[in-house]
Amino acid sequence: MSPGKASIVIRTKNEERWIKSCLEGVLEQTYGDWEVILVDNESTDKTIEKAHQYDLSEVVTCANYKPGKALNLGIQASVGDYIVCLSGHCIPRDKFWLDNLVSNFENPEVAGAYGRQEPLSFTPDRDKRDLHLIFGKDRIVQTEGDFFHNANSAIRSEVWEQYPFDEEVDTLEDRIWARRVLEAGYKLIYDPTASVYHYHGIFHDGDKYRQRKHIQVLENLTAGDFNRNIWNPDQLEITAIIPSIGPPEYVGDSALIRWTIKHCQDSELINRIVVSTDNEETATRAIELGASVPFLRDSSLSEDYVSIEQVLNYTLHQLEERDVYPDLLVLAEPTFPFRPANLFDNMIHRYFDEGLDTVIAGRLDNKPIFTKSDDEKIEMVLEGMTPRKFQKARYAGIRGLGAVISPDNIRRENIYSDEIGIYLIDSPLSVLELRQIHEYNNLSYDDSSVEMLSNFIEYSGAL
């Protein structure tokens, strides 16, 4: 039998990327009696919309955010005997996290308990170091000092009534609270069995070289303990968007878009295929070929000066208007019929394994690159005629072949972010793009030439 009701107060601010994993980790807990209260700091992404897909007791908005103020608002809306404080980007490690955290209150002298925070495989080195140095594997009973951490903690409700969190400070509200309750004669517990995954570290300063040395030692001591990932792509909403302009192009009797739709259907991870087009015939043909949803967009979005980011942003907005909130978007243009098998799934796994914001298909390109200046002068870019083996690797991005992008990047119309990965394509055939097929059909070749191209696409493994 549970020792009392637990109220889990989750603080969020633009946690769209994490909130689904956080809530699913919370909802699988074995603890008997609990509620979830989300306190949001006026998120501008889709944190709230995604959170509303789960059974929450209450959602509270905290304007003019202070960490202690947000917690106090959530606690005021709670009814539990124990208050569990959890950051929206922390994910319980297992289904016993809540049991382990609350079990520390069997001792009436304990006012609060906080748990371990473990890095992810793609957590920056400095943060891996900090998390492992601060959150060890030994249980600690604190009777002095002031360390406490509200990213993953629990306190007695009756103690909070005497000692609420300071609402004026911008940070360290947890340590201020800890000092007060310890001075009042209570104890605090650090329990490493109540563990969460936490991408961020506690400190963000220091010499990178020394941090790397710390991490090399820690990784050896922990025998690969960093090699984990909390995302399961099978449980996420992954939507492919295929942008198309004008009526469908044909190779013989087959619409060119057919192969891209089939590539998306072959994916084990993509669960929705959206064709975003300005043409009714293309929309109808896309449905016949198995696309999930057609979006007829205004022709103004097909002008030369309109970016692909704007088209994707419009399409994503239309999905969200229908209460569909993708966790991840896959861009696939219909002009690449020779994609390698499993391309999209491999890129999706790369996105999650490395904690990236964008993954784009690309190829190595060591050819000399030239630009023309305003005065018509031709200038060589980068390393020119330096022998290839001495050149830095240069990649040509092939966005239309495949790109995996976070929805938030699309909303900001910024596909290319700092956390970007290139998925290397080795096959010359895979990067071959077919545009304006009607020009091929109008050439002076006989019908067998077009038929041969169609058969070649089939034979290449595109279907």
N, C-alpha and C positions, 0 to 999 in steps of 0.2 A: 504494500500500500504506500502511495506517495505521502511524504511528510507534510504536504501542503500545496496550495496552488502556486504555480510560477507564472509571473507575467513577464514575457520577453519583449523588451522595448528595443526596437531596431531604429537607429538613426541613419538617415539617408540624405545624400546630396548628389544628384546625378550618378546614381549607382546602377544605371540600366544594364551595364555589362555584367554586374555581379548579383543583382537582386534575385534573379531566378534561382541561381545555385544556392544563395543564402537561404531563401525561404524553403526550397525543397529539402535542404539539409536540416532545417528546423522542423519541418512537418513530419519527418521520418523518426523523430525522437521517441523513445520507448517510455519516457516519463509519463505518469498517469494523468496529470491535471495541469493544463497550461493554456495560456492565451497569448496572442501576438498583437502588439500595438506598434504601428509604424509611425515614427515622427520624422517628417520630411522638411528639409530646409529649402523649400521653394525650388525643387528640381525643375530644370528646363528641358530635360530629355524625357524618356518614357518610363522612368522609374515607377511612378505612381500607377500608370496604366498596367504595367506588368504585375505590380504588386496586387492590384485589384483582381487579378485572375486567381488569387489564392484566398483562403478563408481567414481573413483578418478580423480581429475583434474591433479595431478602430484604427483610423488613419488621422493623424494630427499634423497640422501645418505649423511650423515654427518660423515666424518672420523675425528679422533682426537677430539672426542666429548667434547664440552662445552655447557651447557644449553643455554646460550645467543647466541652462534654461531649457534646452531640448529634452534632456533627461527628466527634469522635474515635470514638464508638460506631459510626457508619456506616463510617468508614474502617477500623476494626478488622475489620469484616465484609467488606471489599472485597478484590479481588485485582488491581486495575488498576495500571498504571504511572503513571497520572495520576488525580488525584482532582478531580472536578468538583463544586463546591458550588452548589446551586441551591435557592432558596426555593420552597415549594410554591405560592406565588401569583405566580411569575414564569413567563412563557410565551415560549419561544424565538421570535424574530421570523421565522426561516426555517429551512430544512432544512440550512443550512451553518453554523449557530451553533456546533456542536461541532467541526467541522473547523477553523473559524477560531480558536476558543479554544485548541485543542491545538497548532495549528501554531506557536504562539509558543515551544514547547519545543524547536524545532530548534536553538536556541542553548543550549548546556549551562549557561551562566551564569544562565539564567532559572529562578527558583524558583517563580514563580507569575504568573498572568495573570488579569485581570478585564475584564469586558466592559461594554458600554453598557447603560443602563437607560432605557427610553423610556416616557413616560406614555401612558395611554389617553385617549380623547376625553372621558371623564367623570371623569378624575383631578382632584381639587381644585386650584384655581389655585396655591396655595402649593406644592403638591407638583410640579406641572408646572414651576414656576419652578426649584425645587431640582434636579430631575432634569436639566433642560436646562443649567443653569449648571455642574453638577458633571460630568456625563457628556457631553462634547463629541464632535466628529467627527474629532479628530486623535489619531493613535496617539502614545502617550507611553512612553518608557523611563525607569523610575524607578531611581535609584541612591541616593536619600536620601529622608527624610521617612518617613511611615508610612501613607499612605492606601492602603487596599485594601478591597474590599467583597465579602463572601461570599454575597450574594444571587445573584451570577452570577460565579463565579470558577473557577479550576483551579490546582492545585499539584502538584508532583512528589511521588509517594509516598515516595521516598527522602529528600526534604527533610523531609516530615512526620515520618518516623521520628526525625529529629534534633530537630525543632522541632514537637511536637504543639501543638494549640490549648490555650490556658489554660482550665481547667475551672472556675475559681472566679469569674470576672467575669460580671456580668449582661449586658454588652454590650461592643462594641468588641473582641471576641476576634480579629477579622480585622486590626485595626490593631496590636494587640500582637504578633501573629505577623509582620506585615509589618516592624515595626521590628527584630525579632530577626533575620530573614533578611537584611535590608539591612545591618545591622551586621556580619553574617557574610560580607559581600562578594557576595551574590547580587544579581540584578536582578529587578525586577517590570515587567510590561508592562500598559498599558491599551490594549485593542484594541476600537475602536468597531464593528468588523465583527461581533464576537460579541455580538449585541444581543438583549435580552429586553424584553418589555413588563412593566411593573411599576406597579401601581395606586398603591402607597404611595410617599411621598417619604422623604427621609432626615431632614429637619428638620420640625417641626410647630409652630414658633413664628413670631412676627413680626407686623408690621402688615399687615392684610389689604388695605388700600388700596394700600400700596406693592407688595405682591405682585401685585395686579391690574395695576398699571402695568408691572411686570416682564413679566407674561404677555402683555399687549397688544403689547409690543415683540417678545417672542420669537415670538409667533404670526405677526406680520408678517414677521419674518426667516425663519421656517421655512415660510412659504407653505402654511399649513394642515396642517402635519405632525402636528398633534394629532388630526386627524379620522380616527380608525381605531378598529376594534373587533376584539378577538381571538376573540369568540364566533361560531360558525356554528350558528344554531339548527337547521339541517337535520341536524346530527350529534348532537343532544342528545336525551335521553329526556324528552319533554314529555307529561305526563299530565293529562287533563281529569277532574275529579271532579264528578259531578252528584248532589247530595244530594236525596233524595226521602223523604217521609213518607207512609205509608199506601198504599192501592191507587191505581192510576193514574187520574188525571182524564182525561176524554174531552171533546173538542169534536166532537159528532156521533159518527162512527165512528172518529175518530182520537185516539189517546192524546196528551195534551198534551206529554208528554216526548219525543214523536217529533221535534218541531222542534228541540229543544235537542241531541239526539243528532245530528241531521242537520247542525246548525251546526258541531259538533265534527268530523264526518266531512268536511265541506267544507274544513276547515283543512288547509293544506299542512304545518303544523309539528306539530300534535298527532298523536301516534302511539299513544296508548292512551286509551280512554274507559272510565271506571269509574263505574258507578251505585251509589251508597251508599244503601241503602234498608232499611227494617224490614219490608218486605212481599214475600212470595214471588211474588205475581202481578206486582208491578212489576218484580222481578228477571227473571222469565221474559219479560215483555213487552220489557224493555230488551234482552235478548239477541236476541230476534226482530227488533228494530229496528236491530241492528248494534253494540250496545255491546260493548266488548272483554271486560270483566270485571264481573260483579255482585258486590256485597258485601252480604250480609244481616247487618245489625247488630242488636244487642239493642234492644228497644223503649225501654229506659231512656234511650237516646241521642236519643229523639224528644220528651222532655219539654220543656215550655216554658222551663224554667230552664237547659237545656243549650245552650251557645253553638255557633255554626257552627264556631268554631275547634276545639272538642272533637270534633266529628264529623269534621272534616278530619284532625285528629291521629290519631284511631282508624283512619281509612281508610288514611292514609299508613303507619301502623305495620303494618297488614295487608299492604300491598304489600311493605314491606321484609322482613316475615316470609317472603315468597315470593321473596326475592332480587331484587326490583325496586326500583331506587333512582332515582326521577325526579330530573332536573336542575331541573325547573320544574313547577309545578302551575297549572292553570287551573280556577278555580271558575266553574261555570255552573249556575244554578238553572233548573228546568224551566218556570217560570211566565212566561218572557219569550220568546214565539214570534216577535217582530218584530225581532230583532237585525239590524243592518246587515251587509251582506256584508263579509267579511274582518275582522270585528271582532277575533277572537281573534289572528289573525296580526299585525295592526297593533299590538295591545297587547303581544304578545310581542317584536316588534322594538323597541318603545319601551322595554321593560324592559331589553333588552341595550344599546341605543344610549346610554342615559343612565345605565347602571349602577345601576338602582334595585333595591329589595328587594320592592316591591309596586307594581302598577299597577291602578287601579280605574276602571271606567267611571263617568262622572259627568256632570252637567249644571250649567250656570250657574244660580244661584238668587238673585235679587235681591229676592225678596218679603220683607216684614217677617216676622220669626220671633218667636214668643211662647212663654213657658214659664209653668207654674203652680207657684208656690212651695208649701211645706208648709202655709202658712196660706191656701191657695186664692187667693192674689193673682196676677193675670196681669201678667207683666212682659215688656217688649219686649227682645229680644236684639239685639246688634250695633248697626247704624247706623240702624235704624228708618226714618224717613220721608225720610232724605237722598236727594236725586235720584240715580237709578241711575248717571248718568255720573260722579258724584263718589264712589261707593261703591267699596270694595275688592271685587275679584272673590271671590264665595263659590260654592262648589261643593257640590252634593248628591251624595254617593257612592251609586252603585247597584250594590252588590256582587254581587247575584244576576244582574244582566245580564252581568257579566264581571269577573273579577279574576285577575291573574297574580301568583303569590306564590312566593317561595323556600321550598323544603321546610324549611329551618331555622326560618323564621318560624312555620311551621305547628307544628313540634315544640315551639316555645316558646309556642304558642297566642297569637301576637301578629301578627295580619295587618297592623296599622297600625304601621309603623316610621317612623323618621326619614326614610329614603330612600323616599318615596312619591310616585307620580305619578298624576295624574288624566287619563284618556283622555276627552276631551270628546265627548259625544254631542249632536248638533244636532237630530236628528229627534225630534219629539214622539211619533211612533208607536213608535219603537224602545224608549222607556222605559215603554211601556204594559205593565203586569203583569196576568196573568190568574190569579186565585186562586179556589179553591172553585167550579170550573166547574159542579159539580152544582147550585149555586144558580141559575145562569143557566138550566140545563136544566129546573129546576122552576118557573120563572116562567110566567106565563100566556101566553107567546108560543107560536105554533105551531112545528112542526118546521122550517119554512123559516127561522126566525130563527137557530137553531143552525147550520143548513146554510150560511146566509149568512156567519156568523162564521168557519166552517171555510174556506169559499171565499176569504174576505177574507185570512185568514192565508196561504193558498196564493198569492193574487194579489200580496200585499205583497212577495214575494220571499223569504219565510222558507224556502221549499224551492226 
